[in-house]
Amino acid sequence: MKIDDEKGMFELYSGFIDNFNMILATDFYQLTMGAAYYQYNLEHGVKEEDDIATFELFIRKLPRNRNYLIFAGLEQAVHYLLNAKFSENIIEFLRKKPVFKNIDPSFFDDYLHKFKFKIDMWAMKEGNFFFPNEPILRIQGPIFHAQMAETYLLNVINFQTLIASKASRVRATAPDKILLEFGTRRSHSPLAGVYAARASYIAGFNGTSNVIADLELGINSTGTMAHSFVQKFDDELESFKSYYKIYDENSIFLIDTYDTERGAEISSEFGNKIRGVRIDSGDLIEHAKKVRKILDGNGCEKVLIVASSDLNEYKIKKIIDENAPIDAFGVGTELATSRDDPTISGVYKLIEYNGTPKIKISEEKITYPGKKQIYRFFDKDGIFKEDILSLENEPSPSNSEALLIPIMKNGKLITELPKIDDIQKFYTGNIKRLPKEYMKLEEIDIFKLKISEELQNLTDSLKQKRS
């Protein structure tokens, strides 16, 4: 921070990532490798168009108790590739780093000034279900470009895929309930809160508490009141009257500030004029049953009951199994952090260089070489049957669906990205094609990725050369 003496104000540097500096939202070794690629090519007379690399992004294994994943984050990945560039101040910052002392000045004076991602991209549709070792994104372009994309793409896609997959489990558990994402205050950053709202909406949630997600993404923001609003007034009824006077039929009263059942009795004075009541503590099952009885007994049959308080798919399943009369769930911390398993093993691996397949071998971490396509098969009823991973140049199997589609060519968008409501609609229809056993909350060993014979032969051949 610094002080502006004329204005007597602080100028704060918040570390906000925007179009002017997001190129540096990366690991430093991407830059050292990139500069080394440039220096090598300069010294050996290699043109950038003759230095083409292909990378694939995939998940090595499922998080705990997951049987499938939901792809999310493509729109932000595309935004990065279309807009990230090296500004003058960034170039000067890098030039002064001692590690770059042996890099030719033309790297800073010319190359970085003109840099713009010249990337070809193929990707799954957002909202699609997928499994480990299936490429969900493929990037091809000059190796400096393809290398620089790695960290940002992994960050965005790993997180949104993780949250969308968690949200999908919640939605599968409560298919007929209103689900609201309430996790911003517990998310790992303000931006993570926005991305959590987006990912959960893709996977079928109805709304969010995050207002930026409403303004920028069109996801309806919603909320009730906090206990502080009730506490401000000497009388609980007075707080409800004050709120109702402003928000009338949109009012949802928080009734557990003092005594939940007493709060329900007070809320009943408003009849069916309010939208609902919210319970945020205690035994939600018992409270909901008592509150519903109080409301119905006072002619408030249309008033909804909303529940929150550290909910997840397991707690919601228990609530539903015990027939608790809860109409809507606000799911926060457990969703926005994927608390039961907050990481995902997404990786970005080189699989081809200048048309030559490449392989990585290190104990159990084998990366299938070459550009690949995933073909999905469904049974006669349209239900998922199996996936086959094949080399891209293999003939397409009959009666299959290719999952990777072209998105960008030479740094330009060639496929119109769908609006978020259309992504949600795709997810909602597509997830119905996944067999019910995959939707179980416990982990089951059911999916086996089929590898084409040609891909397996190539893999074995490259492994033998490296052994």
FENSUL-V236103 format. One record per residue. N is the residue number from 0. PSI is psi in whole degrees, 0 to 359 (999 if undefined). OMEGA is omega in whole degrees, -180 to 180 (* if undefined). BURIAL is 1 if it has 24 or more other ideal C-beta (glycine too) atoms within 12 Angstrom, else 0. Layout:
BEGIN
N_PSI_OMEGA_BURIAL, N_PSI_OMEGA_BURIAL
END
This chain:
BEGIN
0_151_175_0, 1_161_-178_0, 2_130_172_0, 3_106_-174_0, 4_324_-178_0, 5_320_-176_0, 6_347_-179_0, 7_32_-176_0, 8_158_175_0, 9_137_170_0, 10_115_-173_0, 11_137_174_0, 12_106_-170_0, 13_351_-177_0, 14_22_-178_0, 15_135_179_0, 16_121_177_1, 17_187_-176_0, 18_341_-177_0, 19_338_-178_0, 20_4_-174_1, 21_346_174_1, 22_334_180_1, 23_4_173_1, 24_66_-172_1, 25_171_173_1, 26_143_-175_0, 27_330_-178_0, 28_342_172_0, 29_322_180_1, 30_319_179_1, 31_321_176_1, 32_316_-179_1, 33_316_178_1, 34_324_179_1, 35_321_175_0, 36_314_-178_1, 37_313_-177_1, 38_318_179_1, 39_312_-179_0, 40_322_179_1, 41_317_-178_0, 42_335_-177_0, 43_7_177_0, 44_33_-180_0, 45_126_177_0, 46_151_-178_0, 47_325_-180_1, 48_350_176_0, 49_19_-175_0, 50_59_-169_1, 51_127_180_1, 52_149_176_1, 53_127_178_1, 54_150_172_1, 55_140_178_1, 56_127_-179_1, 57_169_180_1, 58_128_-177_1, 59_320_-179_1, 60_161_180_0, 61_148_169_1, 62_170_-178_1, 63_138_175_0, 64_18_176_0, 65_146_178_1, 66_357_178_1, 67_169_177_1, 68_159_178_1, 69_123_-178_1, 70_129_177_1, 71_154_176_1, 72_3_-176_1, 73_317_-176_1, 74_318_179_1, 75_327_176_1, 76_315_179_1, 77_317_179_1, 78_317_179_1, 79_311_-177_1, 80_333_180_1, 81_335_-168_1, 82_338_-175_0, 83_136_178_1, 84_169_-179_1, 85_112_178_1, 86_169_-178_0, 87_316_-178_0, 88_328_177_0, 89_317_180_1, 90_316_180_1, 91_324_176_0, 92_314_-179_0, 93_322_-179_1, 94_326_-176_1, 95_353_179_0, 96_124_-177_0, 97_331_-177_0, 98_338_-178_0, 99_18_-175_1, 100_335_-179_0, 101_7_179_0, 102_134_-178_1, 103_137_-178_0, 104_336_180_0, 105_338_177_0, 106_318_-179_1, 107_318_-173_1, 108_331_-173_0, 109_302_-170_0, 110_307_-177_1, 111_328_178_1, 112_322_-176_0, 113_358_-171_0, 114_133_169_1, 115_136_-176_0, 116_122_174_1, 117_74_-169_1, 118_140_165_1, 119_136_-179_1, 120_138_168_1, 121_144_-178_1, 122_160_168_1, 123_164_170_1, 124_138_175_1, 125_141_-178_1, 126_355_180_1, 127_146_172_1, 128_149_180_1, 129_180_-171_1, 130_168_-179_1, 131_149_177_1, 132_11_175_1, 133_121_178_1, 134_126_178_1, 135_347_-180_1, 136_137_174_1, 137_132_-179_1, 138_133_177_1, 139_137_179_1, 140_184_175_1, 141_140_-169_1, 142_326_176_1, 143_316_-179_1, 144_310_-177_1, 145_325_179_1, 146_317_-178_1, 147_335_-176_1, 148_342_-167_1, 149_302_-169_1, 150_313_-178_1, 151_316_-179_1, 152_317_179_1, 153_318_-179_1, 154_310_-177_1, 155_313_-174_1, 156_320_177_1, 157_312_-175_1, 158_309_-177_1, 159_325_177_1, 160_318_178_1, 161_312_-177_1, 162_320_178_1, 163_322_180_1, 164_321_176_1, 165_315_-179_1, 166_325_179_1, 167_322_177_1, 168_320_178_1, 169_314_-180_1, 170_321_179_1, 171_329_179_1, 172_328_-177_1, 173_68_-173_1, 174_336_-174_0, 175_11_-178_0, 176_159_171_1, 177_126_-179_1, 178_128_-178_1, 179_133_178_1, 180_121_-175_1, 181_27_-165_1, 182_2_-173_1, 183_316_-175_1, 184_342_179_0, 185_359_179_1, 186_166_-171_1, 187_356_172_1, 188_164_176_0, 189_320_180_0, 190_322_177_1, 191_326_177_1, 192_319_178_1, 193_314_-179_1, 194_325_178_1, 195_321_177_1, 196_316_-179_1, 197_312_-177_1, 198_319_-180_1, 199_325_178_1, 200_318_176_1, 201_319_-177_1, 202_22_167_1, 203_3_177_1, 204_157_-175_1, 205_337_-178_1, 206_186_-175_1, 207_162_172_1, 208_349_-173_1, 209_120_-174_1, 210_327_176_0, 211_321_180_0, 212_330_176_1, 213_309_-178_0, 214_312_-172_0, 215_329_-173_0, 216_347_180_1, 217_20_177_0, 218_121_-174_1, 219_124_176_1, 220_143_-176_1, 221_161_179_1, 222_170_-179_1, 223_256_176_1, 224_164_176_1, 225_166_178_0, 226_331_-179_0, 227_326_179_0, 228_319_179_1, 229_318_-177_1, 230_334_-179_0, 231_328_-177_0, 232_149_179_0, 233_334_-176_0, 234_134_-178_0, 235_319_179_1, 236_321_179_1, 237_320_179_0, 238_319_179_1, 239_320_179_1, 240_318_-179_0, 241_318_-179_0, 242_316_-178_1, 243_325_-180_1, 244_329_-178_0, 245_317_-170_0, 246_0_177_0, 247_245_-171_0, 248_351_176_0, 249_2_-175_0, 250_133_169_1, 251_116_-175_1, 252_136_173_1, 253_116_-166_1, 254_7_-176_1, 255_23_179_1, 256_321_-179_1, 257_296_-179_0, 258_119_-171_0, 259_312_-177_1, 260_324_176_1, 261_321_176_0, 262_323_177_1, 263_320_177_1, 264_316_-180_1, 265_319_180_1, 266_330_-178_1, 267_339_179_1, 268_343_-180_1, 269_359_179_1, 270_215_180_0, 271_15_-179_0, 272_338_179_0, 273_161_-178_1, 274_321_-177_1, 275_180_174_1, 276_153_-180_1, 277_139_176_1, 278_128_-173_1, 279_16_-179_1, 280_167_175_0, 281_195_178_0, 282_99_-174_0, 283_326_-178_1, 284_309_-179_1, 285_317_179_0, 286_316_-178_1, 287_318_179_1, 288_318_180_1, 289_319_-180_1, 290_319_179_1, 291_320_179_1, 292_319_179_0, 293_313_-179_1, 294_311_-179_1, 295_323_-180_0, 296_341_179_0, 297_19_175_0, 298_24_-178_0, 299_48_-175_1, 300_335_-177_0, 301_353_-179_0, 302_126_-178_1, 303_153_172_1, 304_122_178_1, 305_136_179_1, 306_143_172_1, 307_200_179_1, 308_79_174_1, 309_45_-179_1, 310_150_171_1, 311_184_-176_1, 312_329_-179_1, 313_315_179_1, 314_320_180_1, 315_321_177_1, 316_317_179_1, 317_318_179_0, 318_315_-179_1, 319_318_-180_1, 320_330_-179_0, 321_14_174_0, 322_36_175_0, 323_132_-174_1, 324_61_179_1, 325_130_-175_1, 326_332_-175_1, 327_147_-179_1, 328_132_171_1, 329_115_-175_1, 330_120_-173_1, 331_263_-172_1, 332_311_-175_1, 333_330_-179_1, 334_308_-173_1, 335_344_177_1, 336_358_-172_1, 337_61_-165_1, 338_327_-178_1, 339_335_173_1, 340_93_-170_0, 341_16_178_1, 342_162_177_1, 343_141_-170_1, 344_53_177_0, 345_136_-180_1, 346_164_-175_1, 347_107_-169_1, 348_141_175_1, 349_124_-178_1, 350_353_177_1, 351_142_176_1, 352_120_-177_1, 353_44_175_0, 354_356_-180_0, 355_123_179_0, 356_142_179_1, 357_148_-178_1, 358_147_173_1, 359_129_-180_1, 360_116_174_0, 361_99_-176_0, 362_241_-175_0, 363_354_-176_0, 364_77_178_0, 365_131_177_0, 366_122_180_1, 367_131_-174_1, 368_164_173_1, 369_158_176_1, 370_133_-171_1, 371_163_175_1, 372_148_176_1, 373_128_178_1, 374_128_-177_1, 375_137_-179_1, 376_142_178_0, 377_155_178_0, 378_184_-176_0, 379_341_179_0, 380_6_179_0, 381_16_-180_0, 382_141_-178_0, 383_135_-179_1, 384_303_179_0, 385_163_173_1, 386_143_176_1, 387_129_176_1, 388_121_-175_1, 389_162_170_1, 390_146_-174_1, 391_326_-176_1, 392_2_175_0, 393_151_176_1, 394_142_178_0, 395_129_177_0, 396_146_179_0, 397_150_177_0, 398_35_179_0, 399_165_178_1, 400_124_177_1, 401_127_-173_1, 402_332_180_1, 403_124_-179_1, 404_152_-180_1, 405_135_-179_0, 406_316_-178_1, 407_151_176_1, 408_122_179_0, 409_41_176_0, 410_6_-180_1, 411_142_179_0, 412_126_-179_1, 413_355_178_0, 414_128_179_0, 415_125_180_0, 416_138_-178_1, 417_156_173_0, 418_160_-173_0, 419_327_177_1, 420_325_178_0, 421_326_175_0, 422_317_179_1, 423_319_178_1, 424_319_177_0, 425_314_178_1, 426_313_-175_1, 427_318_178_1, 428_320_-175_0, 429_321_-176_1, 430_338_178_1, 431_344_180_1, 432_354_178_1, 433_127_-179_1, 434_148_-174_0, 435_331_-178_0, 436_334_178_0, 437_339_-175_1, 438_359_179_1, 439_148_-178_0, 440_338_177_1, 441_153_-178_0, 442_133_177_0, 443_143_-179_0, 444_85_-173_0, 445_325_-174_0, 446_134_175_1, 447_113_179_0, 448_128_179_1, 449_131_-180_0, 450_131_-180_1, 451_154_-179_1, 452_319_-179_0, 453_318_178_1, 454_318_179_1, 455_320_179_1, 456_318_178_0, 457_316_180_1, 458_312_180_1, 459_321_-179_0, 460_315_180_0, 461_326_177_1, 462_318_-180_0, 463_323_179_0, 464_333_-178_0, 465_352_-178_0, 466_999_*_0
END
